[in-house]
Amino acid sequence: MVCPAAPRLLLAVTFLLGSAVAPTSQPVQGQAGEGPGQQLDHKSGAGDSVLVSVYVQLEFSDKTCSLAHHRALTLPTASAASSPRTLTGLSITTECNVSRKGHSHCACRPGYQWSAHLCSSNKACPSQRHSGQPCDCQIFSHSVPGYCQLLPPVPGNLTLNSQLQMPGNNLNLTLLTTYNATNLKWYLRRTESDKRISLRSGTQVSLNFSQGQASLSITNMSHHWAGEYLISFEAQGFIWKLQQVVKVPLQKTEVVQFPDQLSISCTASPGFQLSCCFPSTNLVYSAAWSPRESSQVSLLNRTGSRCLLLDVQHCPEANTIYTCVLESQGLAPLRRSVAITVIQDGDIVCPADFSAAAWNVTKAGHVAQVPCPMNKTGTVERPCGPDGIWGPIQNNCIDTGILALYDEAMLLQAGQGKPDERVPQILEMLQERVEVASTPSDLLKLLSTVQVLASVVAEVRTALKPSALKDLLTMTDKVLDMHSSSLWTMAQAKEPSMGSNFLLAVETLVRSLSPKDHPFSFNSSNVLLQSRLLEPTCAEDYKISFSTRPPLQAWIPKYSLTPPVHNGTSISMTSVVLQKLDHLLPFNHGQGLGDLQYATPGLVLVISITAGSEAFTQAEVIMDFGHTDGNLRCVFWDHNLFHHAGGWSDKGCRAQAANDSLVTQCICQHLTAFSILMSRNTVPENPVLTLLSQVGLGTSILALLLCLGVYRLVWRAVVRNKVAFFRHAALFNMVICLLIADIWFLVSSVFVPGTHDLLCLASTFLCHFFYLATFFWMLAQALLLAHQLLFVFHQLSKPLVLSLMVILGYLCPLGFAGVTLGLYLPQGQYLREGKCWLNEKGVAVYTFAGPVLAIVGVNGLVLAMTVLKLLRPSLSEGPPVEKRQALMGVLKALLILTPIFGITWGLGLVTLVEEASIVPHYIFIILNSFQGVFILLFGCLTDKKVQEALCKRFCHTRPPNSAISLATNETYISKHSEGGSQTAR
């Protein structure tokens, strides 16, 4: 047959292997010269013979033609005009062997390859899967559709920054292509395994693709990243693979010696053994111990590592340092040393103890070490105290299986491997290793592995299959059964946030179930899970119930499901109950929840909504925990509290009584992990107290406004001297501060809906500041009175006194309020639960109560000093009536303003501490409600000069002489002082 428009020959050669009898060969229909799509039939001969067809290619000096036909060779007839033809070469392209199952295993000869189309549509031969050669052998279950093609020159070049990567450096591999490349994939064949590992973007791996270029970057290199890097890509119709070998030296920390130190008694233990273990790498290392006198050295090969053992036969005469040295050509040697201390006569030692382990005689101040049991890595340590008494045993052993899974999960997170394949496999193996967890380190590594897998699933949005989710929940159930064992307690002492982190990991993984696998349910003693898929057309409430004790029910109204339904995708609803987990969480209570006055019911409810690949967290959920206690708090676990250690918070949650029963329900406006806190000592809400407080504040506000109006009318008449000006200025500012504080307190109690609003935070700060300012202005007034008593002839400078009063009255309370806000708001200990006031469970409230009590104490001293001063006979030579008037003036001023403030706020401090009694609450509210009235009556209207000014303005009559005021105090103290001075003269 003639190749069209070209002087080419088509040729096929057939061999029979295994028998000397040639089979009958029949021609097969085909399309000459068309490559893919050609047909080839194989026919077995007699006996055990196997027919082997070999495709060949005949090359001419001017053209090339390929054929795959079983037929007789037919040469085209040479015409007179044509030039002579010469066969210049013969190349075999493809070799096919037929298996007993009738499958053709067709391999390409060197320099040839199957096309990318055939490679992607057929299976590779078993021998090729680990060969690293791209598409050189294919399995065809039916007729062979083509033959191997001649490879063109490699259309790219793979370069790297350095073949020897030092630990901690960054590796950069770059592929430059001369043709358009598609379907690029990076792989790593590590030193300890022949298996290719797919590389993807992760915490250490970065992949970048652009026109004509692809790059791979890996940060923080270690021996885990040493090996052969391959890149696979398609170009010019073929699959290409280029590779580079990367070597990474070991770090000193990767060389582990045992023990770290050793004290030995030559009489009790004449010999000892030292070991030096290091990972296997693609670099050749030679290891040696020094000194080696009287010792035997042996090399122990383990999976992925090697250990050099030094058996010292005789005890050294003095303290000796043994050094393990690892050397590799061109690299600095690695040295790890072990200090051997020889116990001398008279040294304090801990005696040998073989009760739990082989604790040999150890010198005081040293730490004895014994190796971990079989299948565990690490050490068991026991310190020997300075007095020769053994300390507690510290078990740092980790199960090698759990540690291997943790390392693999970390590499998966870094970018090695496919998460959709490896995450289910690791979960399956992990739940089988829970039973062998016998040390705190085992438990910590196991839970850390789950956390790493959860972060990987969340990052790449991997959908878990039901089998993988079942493995996770089975492992969770086993872990929760450890709640009463000392294992969890010791692990939590090492890592307090482990329970919170584990809860977050479980939350992440349970909502990763593939939508097609809903509904799904799981029931065990500690874990109950139910999931279902809601269609976009669903217009019902979501309801779920669990057979816990007491029964747990939850439902989400349909209006809360409206946002995800509008997306037009199905909604995955997953609810899981984790019993006993709340006892394993850190005992952290957020803002306003206190620390020791709450108990938990023993379960945590987690609800999640997923639409498509997006998780929805804003939805109203109503929960019935089966409790009738009206004092319970509805809470959720906030992972961001306490510097991400987690804590209970009630933000967005509230408790209310059910309409048709006595059961208390919880209503929350978001989705996460929920539970309840039952208060052991809570003051019941009393509507009478609330109403009385609001009415009293309103009355005080009106009285203070009236006081300001009076001052507006009589100010010039009552401040004719400096002493009167100072006193009324202090009283005026006191009225202003108390008025603003009462207004904000009333606004916060009436209009602020919750304790976490910005308005509530602002009102708390302003109340704190202005109530403190009220007391500091009262202190300023008391100090002025004390100055008048002690320094009679000392004249005060008006600008100086006013400046000092402003600093004392405003800047001091501002400092207290500002520092309190800055310190305790970030810690969640600023606001009181349910009220817009300072948190009474922490230190915040004492930044108010402390200054108030101190001011009350100072005012009490000034009061006592005033009384003593007025009662001295030498102070006055006036009639007894005037003495009594002076005394009554002072008592009216201080006993009304100072004690009323002190008593009410002193009772307020009692209400914060003694929450069980309701009586202090009533007394506090009644007295505090009329503070503004007291100031109006006794600080303003009963003042003699104020009365004179009002009468002069309105009635034009002389006021009665029986009026008592602070002006009397001013007048008579000065008169008494003058009388005393005249007497002295």
Secondary structure, 3 states (H helix, E strand, C coil): CCCCCCCCCCCEEEEEECCCCCCCCCCCCCCCCCCCCCCCCCCCCCCCCEEEEEEEEEEECCCEEECCCCCCCCCCCCCCCCCCCCEEEEEEEEEEEECCCCCEEEEECCCEECCHHHHHHCEECCCCCCCCCCCCEEEECCCCCCCCEECCCCCEEEEECCCECCCCCCEEEEEEECCCCEEEEEEEEECCCCCEEEECCCCCEEEEEECCEEEEEECCCCHHHCEEEEEEEEECCEEEEEEEEEECCCCHHHCEEECCEEEECCCCCCCEEEEEEEECCCCCCEEEEECCCCEEEEEEEECCEEEEEEEECCCCCCCEEEEEEEECCCCCCEEEEEEEEECCCCCCEECCECCCCCECCEECCCEEEEECCCCEECEEEEEECCCCCECCCEECCEEHHHHHHHHHHHHHHHCECCHHHHHHHHHHHHHHHHHHCCCHHHHHHHHHHHHHHHHHHHHHCCCECHHHHHHHHHHHHHHHCCCCCHHHHHHHHHCCCHHHHHHHHHHHHHCCECHHHCCEEEECCCEEEEEEEECCCCCCCEEEEECCCCCEEEEECHHHHHHHHCCCCCEEEEEEEEECHHHCCCCCECCCCCCCCEECCCEEEEEEEEECCEEECCCCEEEECCCCCCCEEEEEEECCHHHHCCEEECCCEEEEECCCCCCEEEEECCCCEEEEEEECCCCCCCHHHHHHHHHHHHHHHHHHHHHHHHHHHHHHHHCCCHHHHHHHHHHHHHHHHHHHHHHHHHHHHHHCCCCCCHHHHHHHHHHHHHHHHHHHHHHHHHHHHHHHHHCCCCCCCHHHHHHHHHHHHHHHHHHHHHHHHHHHCCCCCCECCCCCCECCCCCCCHHHHHHHHHHHHHHHHHHHHHHHHHHCHHHCCCCHHHHHHHHHHHHHHHHHHHHHHHHHHHHHHHHHHCCCCCHHHHHHHHHHHCHHHHHHHHHHHCCHHHHHHHHHHHCCCCCCCCCCCHHHHHHHHHHHHHHHHHHHC
